[in-house]
Amino acid sequence: MNKNVLLLAICQGLITTGNILLVTISALVGQALSPSDGFTTFPVATQMLGLLLTTIPASLIMAKVGRRVGFSLGNLIGISGTILGFYALTESAFWLFSFATFLIGIGIGFATLYRFAAIEASDNPATAISTIMASGVVAAVLGPNIAVWVNEHYVSINYANVFIALSALYCLALGLLQAVTFNEVDHKKSLQTPRPLKQIISQPKFITAVLVAMTSYTTMNLLMTATPLAMHRHGFDLSDSALVIEWHVLGMFVPSFFTAKLITRFGQTHVMTAGVFAVLGCCAINLLGVTHWHFLLALCLLGVGWNFMFISATHMVSETYHEHERAKAQASNEFLVFSMVAMSSLAAGWLESAIGWQVLNFAAMPVMIFTLLAVNFYRLAQKRLSLLT
């Protein structure tokens, strides 16, 4: 195992643990403190907004000062957000809490580039991506259980003490980052003239990869964020929701141990197609009922679908640019993907209360069908092109 990929995987696991911890409690905090149902998931949305606004600057900053400084800066901003979040919750200050999650989102925005740093540090991109994503298995178990354990043993106003645990996770990741040797852009290559951004992002492969990443992450985030609210509305408590989120995140990351092999054997588009059918299966199960088992099985399947689609899309987009073009290509990819994710976070609470859980799942299905058609159109076009050449 490449030491740098392993260290980055551990850092990714710590950040993901924090993300899942936030997912477990943020919507519930919003439900308790928000001025209306429409703002229930506003703290989640501000987190995603912070992430979105960071995607382009993070890549450009790292192009100037390097990966280590960039990632460390992101972690420090995230830590400041956790401290502010603790204070905001002890004061029951909803808007201040939303600003705190915004700062945490900025930290997460820098951390989204871990997977690209791992690709650059490895000779096998698919395996590097899978290793990074597999770290989420630990996060799946730790994230929800830390939230429940801290809330039970260190009871505080509005889950405030959970943010002390979150701060510790970010501090540990900051320390581990200092031991990573990053593969920075060679000075001679950095002087080469990159292709115009329009030329990079207009490639069919880039468009397909970004589309799959956008629809998979947006749909997953929308349903995942709305799930604790729907479960609460149907009489389930925090521990019930935490278990569902735990199995959802296991679904997101356990397949990472073999997703790279699936991509190598069957190809990116076939794995993407399998992911689409898994998400469609999730929606179908949610439409069949609202028991704890329906939520558990559906969200687990949602995680598997996201894993297949997102890892394949990340692998595909990494093949669309040269080393000296990576900053603006990665920035464009992250901005396009997380702009949609941010909107889904903002809309999740309103949609769940306005149109209902089942209608929300029904509405997600045409998005997945469109993605399925786009992926297979690209696959057939590439096959036809290879026959002509």
N, C-alpha and C positions, 0 to 999 in steps of 0.2 A: 504494500500500500504506500503510495506517495505520501510522505510526511506532511507536505503542505496542503494536499487535498484533505487529508485526515483532520488536520487542525482547522481548516476552513469548514469542514463538515461539523465539527464540534461547535464552532462558533455559530454556524447556521442553526444547529440544534438548540442552542441556548436562546437565540433570537426568536426562533419558531416557538419554543416553549412560552416565551413572553407573549407572542402573538395569540397563541391559543388561550392563554390565561386571560388576556384582554377580551377575546371573543366570548369567553365564558361569563364574564361579569359586566362588560361595558353596556350591553343592551339592557341588562337588569338595572344597572345604575341609572341609565337614561330613563327607564320606565319609572323609577322612583323619584327622580329629580327634575325631569324635563317639564316645561310649562304645558305641553300638550302631547298627544299621541304622535303627531307629525314629527316631533323632535326626539322621539325615543332613541333612534339610532344615530342622532346627530354626532355624539362623541366618536362613534365608529367612522362616520363620514369625514369628520375633521382629521382623524388619523389617516384615512386614505387620501385626503386632500394634501396633508403634509407629505405623504409618500409621493403623490403625483407631482407636486411642485419641486420635489427633490430629484426626480429621475434624470432630468437633463443636466442641472448643475452638478450632481454627484459625479456623473461620467466625465464632465469637462474639468472638474476640480482634480479628479484622479489623473487625468491626462497631463495636468500641470505639476502636481505635487506627488503623485504616485499613489498606489493602492493603500499602503500602510497608513499614511497620513490621512487619506480620505476616509477609510473605514474607522479610524480612531476618532476623527472629528464627528462622524455620524453617531458613534456610540456615546460620546460625551453629550451630544445634544439629546439623545434618547434618555440618558441618565438624568439630565436636568428635567426632562418631562415627567419621569417617574416621581421625582421629589416634589414637583409642583402638583402632580396628581394626588399624591398623599395629602398634601395640605388642602387642596380643593375639596376632597371628599370629607375631611374632618370638619370643614366649614360648610358642607352641603352646598357648595358653589358650582352650579351646573355649567355655567359659561366658562368659568376658570378651568374646570375639569376638561371641557371640550378643547380649550387651548393647550392643556397638558397633553392630551392625546394627539393633538396636532404636532407638538414637538416630538413625541414618541414616533409618530408617523415619519417625520424627517429622518430620524435614526434608522427606521426600518427601510426607508427609501435608499439609503446608502447600502444597507445590508442585502438588498435584492441583487446586488452585483456580485455577491459571493460566488454564485454559480458560474458566472463568466470568469472570475478570477481562478476558479478551480479548473475550468476548461483550459485556460492559459498555462496552468501549472502541470498539465497532464498530457500524455501522448495519446490518450484514449478519451475523447470528449464525452461520448455517451456514458462511459463508466464513471467519469468524473462527475457528471451531472447527477447520475443515479446515486453516487456516494453522498453527495451534498444533500439530495432530497431524502435519502434513507435516514439521515440524522433526525428527521421529523418523527421517526418511530418513538424515540425517547420523549420528544416533545408531546406526542399524543397522550402518553401516560402521565408525564409530569405536569403539563399545563393545567388541565382541569382539576387534577388532584391537589396541586398546590393551592389553587383557589379555594377548594372545599376545605382542605386541611387548615389553612391559615384562618379562614372564616370561622371554623369550629373551635380552634384552640386559641386564637388571638382575636376574639370578637372586637369589631370596630365599627364605627359609623360608616355606612355605605361601602363596605369592603375596603376601607382605606389601607389597612395593613397589608393587603395583597400587593400594594405598590412598593412596599419595602422589599418584598421577595423579588418583584420584577426588577428593581434597581440592582439587587445582588446578581441576578442573571446577567444583566448588561455589563456590570463591572467585571465579572469573570470572563466574558467574551472579549472585553477590551484588553485584559491581561494576556489572553491566549494569542490575540492578533499580533502581538509584538514578537512572537516566536516564528511567524510565518515568513518564508522567503518568497516574495512575489516575483512573477515573471513580467517585468516592465517592458514597454516597447523599446526596441533597440534604437539608439540615437540616430543611426543612419536611416533606418526605416521611418523614423518620425519626421525626417526632412523630406520624404517623398510626398508628392502631391496626391492627396486622396481624390477619389472620384467625387463628383457633385453628389450631395445628399439625395437629390431627386433620382439620380441614376441608381443609387443603392436601394432605395425604398420602393422603386417601381418594378423591381425584379419580381416575377411571379412567385418565386420561392419565398422571398421576403414577405410578400403580401399574404400568402397562404399561412406562413408561420405565425405572423402577427394576428391574423384573423382567428386562428385556432386558439392562440394564447388568450386573446381578448374574450372570446365567447366562453371558453372553458373557465377562466378565472372569474369573469363577471357572473356567470350563472351559478358557479360554486359559491361565490361570496354572497350573492343575493339570498340563496336558499339557506346557507349556513348561518348568516346573520339573523334571518327571520325565524330560524328554528327555535331558539330559546324563548322567543316571544310567543310563537304558536304553542309551544309546550306549556308555557305558563298560563296561556289563555285556556288551555284544556285541562288545567288542574295539576300539572307536574311541578315539582319543586327544583331547587338548584342542583341537588345531587342527581336527579333524573336527567336534567339537561346536560350536566357535566359528563355523565356516562355516554350520552349520545354523541356529544362533541368529541369525546375521547375516541370512540369507535370511528367517527368520521375522519379524524386526523390519522388514525391507524390506516384507514382506507386510502388516505392521501399519500402516505409515505411507505408503508410496507411493500407495495408493489415495486418500489424503487430498487429493491434487491435483484429484480429480474427484468425490469423495464428495458435496461440497456441491451440485454440479450435478445429481447423481443424485437427491438428496433434493428439490431444487427441481422436477425434472421428473417424478419418479415418486412422490414422497411418502415420508414416514418409514417407514411400515409395510412398503412394498414393498422398500425397501433393507434393512430388518431381516430380512425373509424371505430375501432373497438371501444375507445374512450367515449365517443359520442353515444354509442348504444348503451353504455353503462349509465350515463347521465339520464338518458331517456327512461331507462329502467327505474332510476331513482324517482323521477317525476311520476311514473305510473304507480309505484308503490305508495307514494304520498297521496295520490288520488284515491287509493283504495281504502284508506282508514287513518285514524289518528291515535292508535294505541301506541304504547311505548315501543313495541317491536316494529311497528311501521316506521316510526321516526328513526330507530336504531339502524334497521336494515337499509332504508332509503339513503340515510346520510353516509353510511359506510360505502354504498355503491357510488354515491356522488363523489366521494374522495377518490375511489379507484379511477373513475372516469376522468377526473381532473388530472390525476397523476399521468395517465397515458397520454392525454392531450398536451399537457403543459411541458412535460419532459421532451416529448417528440418535437414540439414547437421550438423549444429552446435549442435543441440539437440542430434543428433545421436552420434557424436564424443565424446560428454561429457559422454556418457555411456560406453566408451571403456577403461577407466583407473580408478585407485584408487586415493584417495586424495593425497597420497605421491608420485604419479607418474605424477601429473598434469603438472609440469614444462616441462619435456621433451616431454610429449605427446602433449601438447598445442603448444610447440615450433615446433615440427615436422609438425603438422597440418598447422600452420601459414606459415612456410617456404615453404611447398609444394604448398599451395594455392597461396601465393603472388609471388612466383617465376614465375608462369605462368602469373599472372596479370601484373608483371613488363615487361615481354616480349611483352604482348599485347599492353601495353602503348607505348613501343618503336616502335612497328610495325604499330600502328594505322595510323599515318600520312603518312608513306611511302605507306602502302597498299591502303589508300584512294586515293592518287595521282597516284599510279602506276596501280592498277587494277580497280579502280572506286568503287563507293558506292554500286551499285547493285551487282556486283560480290562479294564484301566483305560480303554482307548479304547472298548471295547464299552459300558462302564457310562456313558460320557459321552453316548451317543447318545439315550437316553430323555429326558435333560435338554433337549437341543436340540429334540426332537420336541414336548415340553411347551411350550417357548418359542414354537415355530412355531404351535401351536394357540392359545396365548394372544394372540399378536400379531394373528392373523387374526380371532379372536373380537372383539377390540377394533375392528379395522378395519371389520368387518361391522356392529357395533353403532353405530359413528359414522356409517356410510353410511345405516343405517336411521333414525337420529335426524335426519340432515340432510334425508331425504325427508319426514319427518313435519313438520318445521318449514318 
